[in-house]
């Protein structure tokens, strides 16, 4: 791979290679030498906890140097353009730039302006490919397979880059996806990505995995649901709406009591913390796949 901008950049072989690499590095606490002497720059124009921290830690576990850029407090606040920001930071010769931006297509623009490998860490409502990869890894580790899995994605699909990437990734590996939520939060024509839709929460009943999406109020310019209370009552995931053994996932951050009941988030079938742990392994695998000349198997003394 040259860049990772979208799940559409990947074949099934690519996905399987990255997941296998993540499996090899998962649970290794010592540093690996793969990226020693390389600089990984994280360029975030939106807030992040899980993605930003896991990419930085992933780079450090692979012995890379790291530099974190956040728009707040930078020359962006003085009017500096994205292009000039990228050109300035590229003068430090990064091997990779991990970028999150509120505008769709920003990572593709960054890739034009730098010689570094570019990883999309989320662009507007468009794509979040490493989130989809870590979700596949989590499902594979918990359920032992991906082929033939039935995944119900519930909630605010219309604003979700996570959902778009995950639908494509699940289709690549032979899993079935159903989107569930109010009609106002299910994008028109989304079935073209390889899924079906339902507007009643009971449609989650046959799913192996119930994947809950956050209500993204910061992206909502109008009333997509009458109220969060009504949304929680009709589509919130509670223990009563799940059958025994159904696994539950959420990309975070969680709005407890809105899209998911706290008893579900903290319950025995929740994979939410496993997703966080998977994020480190998968992002190590992605950086290694983009930048390393050889697999990272040797531990630094």
Long-range contacts (C-beta under 8 A, 24 or more apart in sequence): 1-117, 1-289, 1-290, 2-117, 2-290, 3-107, 3-111, 3-117, 3-118, 3-119, 3-290, 4-117, 4-118, 4-119, 4-120, 4-129, 4-130, 4-286, 4-290, 5-107, 5-108, 5-111, 5-118, 5-119, 5-120, 5-127, 5-129, 6-120, 6-126, 6-127, 6-129, 6-165, 7-127, 7-129, 7-132, 7-165, 7-168, 7-169, 7-172, 8-168, 9-129, 10-129, 10-169, 10-172, 11-172, 12-172, 12-173, 15-133, 15-136, 15-169, 15-172, 15-173, 16-173, 17-289, 18-133, 18-282, 18-285, 18-286, 18-289, 19-133, 19-136, 19-137, 19-140, 19-282, 19-285, 21-284, 21-285, 21-288, 21-289, 21-295, 22-133, 22-134, 22-137, 22-278, 22-281, 22-282, 22-284, 22-285, 23-137, 23-141, 23-281, 24-295, 24-297, 25-61, 25-281, 25-284, 25-285, 25-288, 25-296, 26-277, 26-278, 26-281, 27-281, 28-61, 28-299, 30-299, 30-300, 31-60, 31-61, 31-62, 31-63, 31-299, 31-300, 32-61, 32-62, 32-63, 32-284, 32-296, 32-297, 32-298, 32-299, 32-300, 33-62, 33-63, 33-296, 33-298, 33-300, 34-62, 34-63, 34-288, 34-291, 34-292, 34-294, 34-295, 34-296, 35-59, 35-62, 35-63, 35-64, 35-95, 35-287, 35-288, 35-291, 35-292, 35-296, 36-63, 36-64, 36-300, 37-65, 38-64, 38-65, 38-95, 38-96, 38-291, 39-64, 39-65, 39-66, 39-67, 39-92, 39-93, 39-94, 39-95, 39-96, 40-64, 40-65, 40-66, 40-67, 40-94, 40-95, 40-96, 40-98, 40-287, 41-66, 41-67, 41-68, 41-69, 41-89, 41-92, 41-94, 41-96, 41-97, 41-98, 41-116, 42-66, 42-67, 42-68, 42-69, 42-97, 42-98, 42-121, 43-69, 43-85, 43-86, 43-89, 43-97, 43-98, 43-99, 43-100, 43-110, 44-68, 44-69, 44-70, 44-71, 44-99, 44-100, 44-121, 45-70, 45-71, 45-76, 45-99, 45-100, 45-101, 45-102, 45-106, 46-100, 46-101, 46-102, 46-122, 48-100, 48-121, 48-122, 49-252, 49-253, 50-251, 50-252, 50-276, 50-279, 51-100, 51-121, 51-122, 51-128, 51-130, 51-131, 51-279, 52-100, 52-121, 54-276, 54-279, 54-280, 54-283, 55-98, 55-119, 55-121, 55-283, 55-287, 57-280, 58-280, 58-283, 58-284, 58-286, 58-287, 59-96, 59-287, 61-280, 61-284, 62-284, 62-287, 62-288, 62-292, 62-296, 63-300, 64-95, 64-287, 64-291, 67-92, 67-94, 82-106, 82-109, 82-110, 83-109, 83-113, 86-110, 86-113, 86-114, 87-113, 87-114, 90-114, 90-115, 90-116, 95-291, 96-287, 96-290, 96-291, 99-123, 117-290, 117-291, 119-286, 119-287, 119-290, 122-161, 123-161, 124-161, 125-158, 125-159, 125-160, 125-161, 125-164, 125-219, 126-161, 126-164, 127-161, 127-164, 127-165, 128-161, 128-162, 128-165, 129-165, 129-169, 130-279, 130-282, 130-283, 130-286, 131-161, 131-162, 131-165, 131-166, 131-251, 131-279, 132-162, 132-165, 132-166, 132-168, 132-169, 133-169, 133-282, 133-286, 134-275, 134-278, 134-279, 134-281, 134-282, 134-283, 135-166, 135-169, 135-211, 135-249, 135-251, 135-275, 135-278, 136-169, 136-170, 136-173, 137-278, 137-281, 137-282, 138-249, 138-271, 138-274, 138-275, 138-278, 139-175, 139-209, 139-247, 139-249, 139-271, 141-274, 141-278, 142-247, 142-271, 142-274, 143-208, 143-209, 143-247, 146-170, 146-173, 146-174, 146-175, 147-173, 147-174, 147-175, 148-174, 148-175, 148-176, 149-175, 149-176, 149-208, 149-209, 150-175, 150-176, 150-178, 150-206, 150-207, 150-208, 150-209, 151-175, 151-176, 151-177, 151-178, 151-207, 151-208, 151-209, 151-211, 152-177, 152-178, 152-179, 152-180, 152-203, 152-204, 152-207, 152-209, 152-210, 152-211, 153-177, 153-178, 153-179, 153-180, 153-195, 153-211, 153-213, 154-179, 154-180, 154-181, 154-201, 154-204, 154-210, 154-211, 154-212, 154-213, 154-235, 154-237, 154-259, 155-180, 155-181, 155-185, 155-212, 155-213, 155-214, 155-215, 155-235, 155-259, 156-181, 156-185, 156-213, 156-214, 156-215, 156-216, 156-224, 156-259, 157-181, 157-185, 157-186, 157-187, 157-190, 157-213, 158-184, 158-185, 158-186, 158-187, 158-224, 159-185, 159-216, 159-219, 159-220, 160-213, 160-216, 162-213, 162-251, 163-213, 164-193, 166-211, 167-193, 167-194, 167-195, 168-193, 168-194, 170-194, 171-195, 178-203, 178-204, 178-207, 180-204, 180-235, 181-213, 181-235, 182-224, 182-225, 182-231, 182-234, 182-235, 184-224, 184-225, 185-224, 185-225, 201-234, 201-235, 201-237, 201-241, 202-241, 204-237, 204-241, 204-242, 204-246, 205-243, 207-246, 208-246, 208-247, 209-246, 209-247, 209-248, 209-249, 209-271, 210-237, 210-242, 210-246, 210-247, 210-248, 210-249, 211-248, 211-249, 211-250, 212-237, 212-248, 212-249, 212-250, 212-259, 212-260, 213-250, 213-251, 213-259, 214-250, 214-251, 214-252, 214-253, 214-254, 214-255, 214-259, 215-255, 215-258, 215-259, 228-255, 228-258, 231-258, 231-259, 232-257, 232-258, 232-259, 235-259, 236-260, 236-261, 237-261, 237-264, 238-263, 238-264, 239-263, 239-264, 239-267, 242-269, 245-269, 247-271, 248-272, 249-275, 250-275, 251-275, 252-276
